[in-house]
Amino acid sequence: MNTCPNGHEVEEGLDYCEECGARVTGAPATAASAAPPAPRSWSCRQCDTTQSNSRFCEACGEPNPDHPDFAGGLESAPQSPTPEPATDPIRPQQDPEPPAVETVDDSGWLLTAAADRDYFSRIQGFNGPDAGGIQFPVVYPPRRFVLNGQQVFIGRRSRSRGIEPDIDLSGAPMDPGVSHSHAAIVATENGGWALVDVGSANGTYLNGATDPIEPGQPQPLTDGDQIQLGAWTRLTISRQESG
């Protein structure tokens, strides 16, 4: 209990005496001395990394739906995202580890990943909300993967979500338009392969088509077919003869 200069008792938390109106000596400081608000931060909905209010995730490249540059909204972003509490301290930005390129046999089916300038220009022409923030890579060494087994999944690794695709496109330079679970190549009864979009955010295109393939509908592949996905990634399937 405090006391005003005129001797009246004043309850804790009041700045002025209720009986005489005198200011209470030693009253706690008000909003003028309040601590400044903490800087804004956001939690990436793809990899759960908590960071400062940047345009893109520093770990995986996912656009920040709350950033002022994206005031018009992202088609795939939730209307009222609720950041999840961070479980790990913020770490300095590091480039993802490049995927290990498998040893290529002299026979069988191969998938070669490269950057496609024409496809990138076409995607930029759609004028999406984050189109201006994605740059075509200056250098993109081709990556080759062997197709084997009954199904080969394509995407980007996410340790927090337990996603480990067979063809991991998360290595630098990373295409942020590729979903963590993007597509799959499945074996067919005649010894060939078919392409399936497994529900990607940005669609999967075949041989430069203007419309993406239907999710969940296998599309037969032949030697030399080209798969376009993400912002600039092209995957070319080819058959290598032995000898």
Secondary structure, 3 states (H helix, E strand, C coil): CEECCCCCEECCCCCECCCCCCECCCCCCCHHHCCCCCCCEEECCCCCCEEECCCECCCCCCECCCCHHHCCCCCCCCCCCCCCCCCCCCCCCCCCCCCCCCCCCCCEEEEEEEECHHHHHHHHCCCCCCHHHCCCCCCCCCEEEEECCCEEEEECCECCCCECCCEECCCCCCCCCCCCEEEEEEECCCCCEEEEECCCCCCEEECCCCCCCCCCCCEEECCCCEEEECCCEEEEEEEECCC
